[in-house]
């Protein structure tokens, strides 16, 4: 399980880490929708990116692994931020043939 040592430690998480690239790309792609991915975690950031027209859609992966009903909870006003801390243990587990789920509380 060598990959655990490389992938399981917390990453240096930055919010909206692809937003600067999106800001450069969006004006030159015309009417083609832009999907922003990377570090999307809070409802406030999501709403701002969309209302400022920095992106047309948002994409998340790890937050939905930890909280499959996150979008529903946000819509109901029960959550304003994803609980995912981007520790990458979910992906490290997959590379080691473990089920895809959040392992923030520890790996088997």
C-alpha positions in Angstrom: 0.0 0.0 0.0 2.7 2.4 -1.0 0.2 4.9 -2.6 -1.3 5.6 0.9 2.0 7.3 1.9 1.9 9.5 -1.2 -1.9 10.2 -1.4 -3.3 10.0 2.1 -1.8 13.0 3.7 -3.8 16.2 3.5 -3.2 18.3 0.4 -2.4 22.0 0.4 -6.0 22.9 -0.2 -6.8 26.3 -1.8 -10.4 27.5 -2.4 -11.4 27.7 -6.0 -7.9 26.9 -7.3 -8.9 26.9 -11.0 -10.8 30.2 -10.8 -7.9 32.3 -12.1 -7.7 30.1 -15.2 -11.5 30.2 -15.6 -11.4 34.0 -15.5 -8.9 34.0 -18.5 -10.7 31.3 -20.5 -14.4 32.4 -20.1 -14.1 35.6 -22.2 -12.5 33.8 -25.1 -14.8 30.8 -25.5 -17.8 32.7 -26.5 -21.2 31.0 -25.8 -19.6 27.7 -24.8 -20.5 26.9 -21.2 -17.6 26.8 -18.7 -17.6 24.3 -15.8 -15.5 25.4 -12.8 -13.9 22.5 -10.9 -11.4 22.5 -8.1 -11.8 23.7 -4.5 -15.5 24.5 -4.8 -16.7 24.2 -1.2 -18.9 26.9 0.1 -22.4 28.0 -1.0 -21.2 31.7 -0.9 -18.3 30.9 -3.3 -20.6 29.0 -5.6 -23.2 31.7 -5.8 -20.5 34.4 -6.3 -18.7 32.4 -9.1 -22.0 32.0 -10.9 -23.4 35.5 -10.3 -20.1 37.1 -11.4 -20.3 34.9 -14.5 -16.9 33.4 -13.8 -18.5 30.0 -14.7 -21.7 28.6 -16.0 -21.7 25.4 -14.0 -19.8 24.1 -11.0 -18.3 20.6 -10.5 -17.4 18.8 -7.3 -16.2 15.3 -6.6 -14.7 14.8 -3.1 -17.4 16.7 -1.3 -20.1 14.3 -2.7 -18.0 11.3 -1.6 -18.1 12.6 1.9 -21.7 14.0 1.7 -23.8 12.4 -1.1 -26.8 14.6 -0.2 -24.8 17.9 0.0 -26.6 19.6 -2.8 -30.0 18.8 -1.2 -28.8 19.9 2.2 -27.6 23.2 0.7 -30.9 23.7 -1.1 -32.8 23.1 2.1 -30.6 25.6 4.0 -29.1 22.9 6.2 -25.5 23.4 5.0 -23.5 26.3 3.7 -20.2 24.5 3.3 -18.9 21.1 2.3 -17.4 19.1 5.2 -14.7 17.7 2.8 -11.2 18.7 3.9 -9.6 17.4 0.7 -7.4 14.8 2.6 -7.4 12.6 -0.6 -7.9 9.4 1.5 -10.9 8.5 -0.6 -8.8 8.4 -3.8 -5.9 6.7 -2.1 -8.3 4.0 -1.0 -9.5 3.4 -4.6 -6.0 3.0 -5.8 -5.6 0.3 -3.2 -8.8 -1.5 -4.3 -10.9 -0.3 -1.3 -14.4 0.9 -1.7 -14.9 4.6 -2.7 -16.0 6.4 0.5 -14.7 9.1 2.8 -11.8 7.8 5.0 -11.1 11.1 6.8 -11.6 9.3 10.2 -9.0 6.7 9.3 -8.0 4.1 6.7 -8.6 0.4 7.4 
